[in-house]
C-alpha cells in the first residue's frame, strides 16, 4: 500500500511568530494530512529534534540564529546518515551566505520577507525530490537483495526501460522507438522518454561505465534521478548539473555514466540538449541525408560535483528524426577487431528513411550484427529514435 503518512517538515527559526504563519498558510495541507510541521528555534534544537524524529525529510532553516546558525546546521546535516533535504531562508541580497549554503548541501532557498506562495512551491518541489530520491534508494535496495538471481534482475531492468510502442499514440506531433540489447543478463545502458508538460518531450540515453549487476544498480539510480530532475522542467544542461551533483555525492563505488538529454518542443521541432560525455546523436533528415550534431558536452556524470554542463540547440523539420545511441553500436567489433564506427552507422542510417522508426532501428541492429559476425558482443547496444512530425 502507498505510504499515507504526511510529509514531515522541520522549520528552524528564532522568530516566534513564524510558527503561527506557517500553520495558517498550510492549514489545508495539515488538515488533509498531507503535511506535518515541527519547529525548532536554532540549529542545536533542530539536531535534538532530528535525533528524536526519524520521519523528518525536509528542513526549512533560517541562516541567522543564536546558539547554532543555519550554515553550521547544514554542515551537521551532512553528517546525518539519512535522507534529508534543506531549504534555507535568508535576507534578500545576502548572496555570500546563500552561496555558502548551497555549497554546504542546501537544495534551494527563499528570501525574506517570505513570499508564502513561493515558499509553498519550493517546499512542494523539495518534497517531490525527496520522494524521487526515496524511490531511487528503494530501487537500489531492491536490486541489491536479488544480486544472487540475475534472471530476476533482468526482469526488473526490463520493466524500467519503456518498451511499449507507439509510446504516445494520441500525440501526432512525434513518434518514438527504442531498443536495448544487453551484453550480459543485465546491462548498464538505458534510454528513457517522458512528457515534461503538454508541449515538451524529454529524451535520454545513457551508458554506465561498467557491466553486470553493479552497472544495473547505478543505471537504476541514474535513470530515476534523471527523470525526477527533468520533470521539474529546467533546461537540459541545468538538469545534468543537478543530477551530476547528486550522483557524485552518493557515489561510493566511484562509478560514472555518460548521458545525453534532449528536450523536444512538440509545437516547433526545436530541441535543446546537453551532453555528459556521451556520443553525439545523428539527425536523419526526411530526404535521407544524415548529420552528426554538434558536440557541446562535458565530462560524464558522477565524476565530481560542481561541473557545469553547456547547452546546445538544433531544429527538426517535420519528418526529421533524432537518432540516439550508445557506443555499443559504433564500437562493435568484428573478428578482425575492426569497429563498426560512426561512418558505418551514418551509412546504415542513410539507407533507411525515418518514416518507420522501428525499421530504422532494426536495420541498424542488423548491420551491427552483420559486421560483428562471429565476434562476441562485448558491450550493451542501445538505441532511441525520435521523429518530429509537426504540430
TORMARTI-127838 format. One record per residue (C-alpha): residue in one letter; x, y, z. Coordinates in steps of 0.1 Angstrom, whole numbers, plus 2048, in hexadecimal, padded with zeros to 3 digits. Layout:
N
AXYZ ...
//
This chain:
391
X800800800 X80D8247FA X81A837817 X7FE84C825 X81385E83F X81588483B X835894830 X84889D84F X8598C084D X86F8D0868 X86F8F6869 X88D90587A X88A92A882 X88D9408A1 X870957897 X85394E8AE X837957896 X84394287A X833922887 X811933887 X816940864 X82191D857 X80490C867 X7EC926859 X7FA924836 X7FB8FE834 X7DB8F7848 X7CB8E582B X7E88CE826 X7EA8C884C X7C48C084E X7C78A9830 X7E4896841 X7FB89F824 X8148B3838 X81E8B385D X8358CE86B X84B8CF889 X8608EC895 X8828F58A4 X8909168AE X8B59108A4 X8CC8F7894 X8D38E58B5 X8AE8E18BC X8AA8D4899 X8C48B989E X8B38AE8BE X8918AC8AC X8A1897890 X8AF87E8A9 X88C8788B6 X879879895 X885863879 X86786C863 X87488F85B X881892837 X87F8B782F X88D8D3843 X8858F883F X8A090C851 X8A9930857 X8CE938854 X8D2952870 X8C9943892 X8D89428B5 X8EA9238C4 X8EF9138A2 X8E9924881 X8DB916861 X8FD91284F X90A8FD86C X8EA8E986D X8EF8E0848 X9128D384F X9038BD86B X8E78B1855 X9028A383D X90C88C85A X8EA87D85C X8E685A84E X8C3860841 X8B0870824 X8AE89682B X8AA8B4815 X8AC8D7821 X89D8F8815 X8AE917823 X89E93982B X8B4958829 X8B197E824 X8AD989801 X8CF9917F1 X8E397C80A X8F396A7EE X913961801 X90194D81B X8E993E801 X9079327ED X91692380C X8F5912814 X8F29027F1 X9168F77F3 X90F8E6814 X8F38D2806 X8D38E8806 X8BB8DD7EB X8AA8FF7E6 X8A49217F7 X88A93B7FD X89095F807 X882976822 X868984824 X85A96281D X8439607FF X82D94380B X82193A7E8 X8469367DE X84C9237FE X83090A7F7 X83D9047D4 X8618FF7E1 X8558E77FD X8408D27E4 X85E8D17CC X8748C57E8 X85B8AB7F3 X85989E7D0 X87F89A7CE X87F8887F0 X8658707E3 X8788697C4 X8998657D7 X88784D7EE X87B83A7D0 X89E8397C3 X8AB82C7E4 X88F8127E5 X8978077C2 X8BC8027CB X8B47F07EA X89C7D97D7 X8B67D17BD X8D17CA7D8 X8BB7B07E8 X8B979C7C8 X8DD79C7BC X8DD7767BF X8C27737A5 X8CB783784 X8AB779773 X89778D78C X8AE7AA788 X8AA7A8762 X8847A9766 X8867C877D X89C7DA764 X8867D2747 X8697E175B X87C80175F X88380573A X864811727 X85C7F870B X8387FF702 X83580F6E0 X8258246D4 X82E8356F5 X8158526F1 X7FB8486D7 X7E68676DE X80387F6D5 X8068836AF X82389C6B2 X83E8816B8 X84585C6B8 X85E8476CB X86F8266CB X88A8176E0 X89D7F76E5 X8B77E96FE X8CC7CA6FA X8E17C3719 X9037B2715 X8FB79F735 X8DC794748 X8D97B8754 X8EA7D7747 X8F47FB74F X8E480C731 X8C181C732 X8AB83271E X88D84572A X87285E71E X85787172F X83F88E72B X84C8AB740 X82C8BE739 X8138C171C X82D8D0705 X84F8C170E X85C89D70A X87B89271D X89387A70C X8AF86871F X8C984F715 X8E584472D X90282B731 X910821754 X93581A752 X9327F675D X91E7D7757 X90A7BE76B X8F87C378D X90D7E1798 X9057F4778 X8E07EA77A X8DE7F979E X8EF819793 X8D981A774 X8B9817788 X8C483379F X8CF849783 X8B084476F X89984C78C X8AD86C795 X8AE878771 X88987476C X88188478E X8978A2787 X88B8A6763 X8678A676E X86E8C6781 X86F8D775F X8928E6760 X8A98EB741 X8BB8CC736 X8DE8D7741 X8D28E1764 X8C18BF768 X8E28AE761 X8F48C4779 X8DB8BB795 X8DC89678E X90289678D X9038A77AF X8ED88D7BF X8FE86F7AE X92187D7B7 X9188817DC X90885F7DF X92084C7C9 X9338367E2 X93D81D7C6 X94E8387B0 X937830792 X92D848777 X91484A75B X91585B739 X8F486B731 X8E387F716 X8C389271E X8AD8A4705 X88D8B8708 X8778B86E9 X85E8D46E5 X8408C26D5 X8318E16C5 X8518EE6B5 X86A8D26B0 X8848E56C4 X89B8D06D9 X8B08DC6F7 X8CA8C2702 X8E88BC718 X9028A1718 X914890735 X93187F723 X91986C70B X91A8656E6 X90A8816D3 X8EA8756C2 X8E387769C X8C788968B X8B687566F X8A588E658 X885886646 X898886625 X8B086B632 X8CE881639 X8E087A65A X8F1894670 X905890690 X8FA8AA6A9 X9138C26B9 X9238B56D9 X91F8CE6F5 X9248B7713 X93A8B3731 X946896747 X931878750 X91987B76E X92586E78F X94A87878C X9498977A2 X92F8B07AF X92E8D47A3 X9318CD77E X91E8E6768 X9118D7748 X90D8EC728 X8EE8ED713 X8E88E86EE X8CA8EC6D7 X8BE8DF6B5 X89F8DF6A0 X88C8C2691 X8758C7673 X8568B1670 X86188E666 X884892675 X890879690 X8A987B6AC X8BD85B6B0 X8CD8556D3 X8E38376DA X8FE82A6F1 X9228206E8 X9187FC6E7 X90C8046C4 X92A8166B6 X9448016C9 X9367DF6C0 X9547CB6B3 X9577B0698 X96F79369B X98A7A968D X9847C26A9 X9777DC691 X95E7F46A0 X93B7F9691 X94381F693 X92F83E68F X93583D66A X92481C666 X90882767D X902846667 X902830648 X8E9819659 X8D2836662 X8D484463F X8C6824631 X8A6823645 X88E841644 X88284E666 X85D84865D X85E827670 X87382A690 X870806699 X87D7FC677 X89981667B X8A480869D X8A27E4692 X8B67EB672 X8D27FA687 X8D17DC69F X8D37C5681 X8F07D8672 X9037D6693 X8FD7B1696 X9087AB672 X9287BF679 X92F7AC699 X92A78A689 X93776F6A1 X9467886BA X9377896DC X9227A76E6 X9387BA6FE X9227D8707 X8FE7E070B X8ED7ED6EB X8D38076F2 X8C081E6DA X8A48386DD X8968486BE X87D8666BE X86D8756A0 X85C89769F X83D89768A X8318BB68F X8178CC6A4 
//
